[in-house]
Amino acid sequence: MMLIPTNHITVLYSQDLTEALELYEAQETEKKTALIYNDWETIPYLSLSDNLYLGVSRKLRKAQTNRALFQLLGLDSTILRKPIEELTYFQRLRLQIMQQLLRQPEQLLFLDVTEHLSIKETQDLLHYIYGLVAQRDLDVVFITQNASLATSLQQTMPQKTQD
């Protein structure tokens, strides 16, 4: 198990995701946390837009209002016109992130989401996450079995300073 803290990003690396999740839960954070996992469950009879805004307050449901968030995640709002089945895994993942951000969490918890991503998509995901952290008061936790991701984050992010 390897714990890699940074200013706003933490990586819990373990071959046993259950163990890593237990370690995370033991931290007893009071932060409102949104879970991002590798399979965004949608309701089949709802449109993509309806699935995206499920559980989101009405005032935050306008695509025009969320234009900056679409851009920050590398998406175009016209994606909401597509059937869910036509979306790539990476597009669904970014929409899931957007859905959770619209619920205004203080922390995003990613549970082994890079498993089905190419190296380029993983790099793009990290770029989007760095952008989110820079623009919002948001903490991010990755729980992963991907040693390469954990090492990469350790090398690219500054370590927490000791007070």
MOWO-V829954 format. One record per backbone hydrogen bond with DSSP energy under -1.0 kcal/mol. NH is the residue of the N-H (numbers start at 0). CO is the residue of the C=O. E is the energy in kcal/mol with one decimal. If there is no record, write none. Layout:
nh: <NH	NH>
co: <CO	CO>
e: <E	E>
//
This chain:
nh: <1	3	5	9	10	11	12	13	19	20	21	22	23	24	25	26	27	33	35	45	50	51	52	55	59	60	65	66	69	70	71	72	73	74	78	79	80	81	85	86	91	92	93	94	95	96	97	98	99	100	101	103	105	106	107	108	109	110	111	116	121	122	123	124	125	126	127	128	129	130	131	132	133	134	135	137	138	139	140	141	142	143	146	149	150	151	152	153	154	155	156>
co: <12	10	8	139	3	141	1	143	15	16	17	18	19	20	21	23	24	106	108	42	46	47	48	52	56	57	61	63	65	66	67	68	70	69	75	76	77	78	82	83	87	88	89	90	91	92	93	94	95	96	97	100	31	31	138	33	140	35	142	113	117	118	119	120	121	122	123	124	125	126	127	128	129	130	131	135	105	7	107	9	109	11	144	145	146	147	148	149	150	151	152>
e: <-2.2	-2.6	-1.2	-2.6	-1.8	-3.5	-2.8	-2.1	-2.0	-2.6	-2.2	-2.1	-2.3	-2.7	-1.8	-1.5	-1.4	-2.6	-3.4	-1.9	-2.4	-2.6	-2.3	-2.0	-1.7	-1.6	-1.4	-1.2	-2.4	-2.5	-2.6	-1.4	-1.8	-3.1	-2.2	-1.6	-1.9	-1.6	-1.7	-1.6	-2.4	-2.4	-2.1	-2.2	-2.3	-2.2	-2.4	-2.8	-2.3	-2.5	-2.3	-1.8	-2.7	-1.7	-2.6	-3.1	-3.5	-3.1	-3.3	-1.6	-2.4	-2.4	-2.6	-2.8	-2.3	-2.2	-2.5	-2.5	-2.8	-1.9	-2.3	-2.7	-2.1	-1.8	-2.0	-1.8	-2.3	-3.2	-2.8	-3.1	-3.2	-2.6	-1.0	-2.1	-2.6	-2.5	-2.6	-2.0	-2.0	-1.9	-1.9>
//
